Amino acid sequence: KDDPNIKFTAFQRINTGSIVLNQQEIRNCIYGGKLNDLLFKLNETLEWRQLLARKADKRMKDVETILRFFAAHFDDNNYEKPVTAFLNNFMDREKNITSDISKEWEQLFTGTLSTIIKNVGKDFPRTSKSKTFNRAVFESVMTAVARLKLKKGFKSSELKGKYIKLINDSDYLGSVTSQTSDKKNYKNRIDIAIKILS
């Protein structure tokens, strides 16, 4: 099978116009399909826009953040640096998901996000050290909660207190604030989030 990153790299090299496309903008051009359509649909949902507290990003950073959640949730065991190639591979492989899977993934994203916002509030996805939206916190906590919701005995009402504990955990903080694309940090932050939020 052709390596999706070859096509991506080739597109990057000819991408020399007045406004150079970023990584997600390139993915939008070469990995079109139902997954790409879903990312744009989810990017317009009310709770997501309220969480970001701004209009849709013309450069698609918000769309890429949603993609990062799906890649982490479904494919974290295959994570390798760089994150660009990891996201390329995932999007290329899953670009033609069925309509049924698209609906399942839509419910997964909106349901997980709603649970976190309802129970954690404005502290998500931020650390105890910064009030800036942290994408590493977002993808790890979303992945943890999405998985934990499937387990018997999970109590969403306890999320607030556990989240505060999580964002004050030194190992977790290190994994979401320094060398965030490092494979060890990528795996650690998901594992720690699952452990503390369970």
Secondary structure, 3 states (H helix, E strand, C coil): CCCHHHHHHHHHHHCCCCCCCCHHHHHHHHCCCHHHHHHHHHCCCHHHHHHHCCCCCCCCHHHHHHHHHHHHHHHHHHCCCCHHHHHHHHHHHHCCCCHHHHHHHHHHHHHHHHHHHHHHHHHCCCCCCCCCCCHHHHHHHHHHHHHHCCCCCCCHHHHHHHHHHHCCCHHHHHHHHCCCCCHHHHHHHHHHHHHHHC
